[in-house]
């Protein structure tokens, strides 16, 4: 039998480099780094337009759950702007 260095090779722990796991791409946190819907214009309208639509919808609906959602959205936007 020939002398070989294969038995002397020890696996190296991975302590350097990027943490991967997404098929070679860097791992990212789940979710979006953008603001919530209606907050940054990511739905094609500005936050002011979104707020105006919420106010219009609040006056037109009779559904209690929808009114609660609209109220919470309006409140969230006003808090975000420092107006509440």
C-alpha positions as CSV (number, residue, x, y, z in Angstrom):
1,X,0.0,0.0,0.0
2,X,1.3,3.4,-0.9
3,X,1.6,6.2,1.6
4,X,-1.2,8.8,1.1
5,X,-2.0,12.1,2.6
6,X,-5.8,11.6,2.1
7,X,-6.2,10.3,5.6
8,X,-4.5,13.3,7.0
9,X,-6.8,15.9,5.3
10,X,-9.3,17.3,7.8
11,X,-12.4,19.1,6.7
12,X,-12.3,22.8,7.3
13,X,-15.2,24.3,9.2
14,X,-16.9,27.1,7.2
15,X,-16.1,30.2,9.2
16,X,-15.4,32.6,6.4
17,X,-17.3,34.0,3.5
18,X,-21.0,34.8,2.9
19,X,-23.7,32.7,4.3
20,X,-25.6,31.2,1.4
21,X,-28.5,28.9,1.1
22,X,-30.6,30.4,-1.6
23,X,-28.8,28.6,-4.5
24,X,-25.6,30.6,-4.0
25,X,-27.3,33.9,-3.4
26,X,-26.9,35.7,-0.1
27,X,-29.5,35.0,2.5
28,X,-32.0,37.7,3.1
29,X,-34.7,38.3,5.7
30,X,-38.2,37.3,4.9
31,X,-40.5,40.1,3.9
32,X,-39.8,43.4,2.3
33,X,-37.7,46.3,3.5
34,X,-40.2,48.7,2.0
35,X,-43.0,50.2,4.0
36,X,-46.3,48.5,4.2
37,X,-48.8,48.7,1.4
38,X,-49.8,52.3,0.7
39,X,-46.8,53.7,2.5
40,X,-44.3,54.1,-0.2
41,X,-46.2,54.3,-3.5
42,X,-45.4,50.7,-4.3
43,X,-48.9,50.1,-5.5
44,X,-48.7,52.8,-8.2
45,X,-50.2,55.6,-6.2
46,X,-48.7,58.0,-3.7
47,X,-49.5,57.9,0.0
48,X,-51.6,61.0,-0.2
49,X,-53.7,59.5,-2.9
50,X,-54.0,56.3,-0.9
51,X,-55.1,58.3,2.1
52,X,-57.7,60.1,0.1
53,X,-59.1,56.8,-1.2
54,X,-59.3,55.5,2.4
55,X,-61.3,58.5,3.5
56,X,-63.7,58.1,0.5
57,X,-64.1,54.4,1.3
58,X,-64.8,55.1,5.0
59,X,-67.7,57.3,4.0
60,X,-69.2,54.8,1.6
61,X,-69.0,51.5,3.5
62,X,-71.3,50.0,6.1
63,X,-69.2,47.0,6.9
64,X,-67.8,47.1,10.4
65,X,-64.6,45.1,9.6
66,X,-63.8,47.3,6.7
67,X,-64.4,50.4,8.7
68,X,-62.0,49.1,11.4
69,X,-59.4,48.3,8.8
70,X,-59.7,51.7,7.1
71,X,-59.5,53.5,10.5
72,X,-56.4,51.6,11.5
73,X,-54.7,52.3,8.1
74,X,-55.5,56.1,8.4
75,X,-54.2,56.1,12.0
76,X,-51.0,54.2,10.9
77,X,-50.3,56.7,8.1
78,X,-50.9,59.7,10.4
79,X,-48.7,58.2,13.1
80,X,-46.0,57.5,10.5
81,X,-46.2,61.2,9.3
82,X,-46.2,62.4,12.9
83,X,-49.7,63.8,12.7
84,X,-51.5,61.7,15.3
